[in-house]
Amino acid sequence: MDEMQEIIQDFIVESNELIESLDKDLIELEKSGSEEETKELLNSIFRAVHTIKGASGFLGFGQLIDVCHVMETLFNKLRHGEQELTTYTMDIFLESMDIVKLLIEKVDSGDEEEYPIDGILEKLNAIIDAGGDPAADVPAAHAPQVEISAPQVETSAPQVETSAPQVETSAPQ
């Protein structure tokens, strides 16, 4: 193994350790009751994401840099009280973590094909721009329109013969 491959392997090991720590911190963050504990966890999460971003930058892993940078920005706002941590924010952060894990797996397997990250970047940036849950700030006139249609049901009844059978009415002679 050459020196660069060794550095990449160290990056993968360290990133996976940081992600394991992040997963634990996220679980604790959801349970967190005190403001001090929440702030401590937010700082820990911020540092872990910052570390992954920095190492990704050193190694030139652009997609990891992009995702981690926006995550870092969001957690910096959360830890400084500029933004409130909501359930929606946590959901999107967990989705972001899944993408970070996938991108690290791609590095580990040598897969250099780009992964579609635009969607998660848009979600994270929307949270940052809205100061929380972007859906909560969308006026009804600008909310996404959802078309709801009832299923088509056949309304025609089956054809029934309506003529009565012919009965002879004359009496025998």
Buried (B, 14 or more C-beta within 10 A) or exposed (E): EEEEEEEBEEBBEEBBEBBEBBEEBBEBBEEBEEEEEBBBBBBBBBBBBBBBBEBBBEBEBEBBBBBBBBBBBBBBBBBEEEBEBBEBBEEBBEEBBEBBBBBBEBBBEEEEEEEEBEEBBEBBBBBBEBEBBBEEEEEEEEEEEEEEEEEEEEEEEEEEEEEEEEEEEEEEE
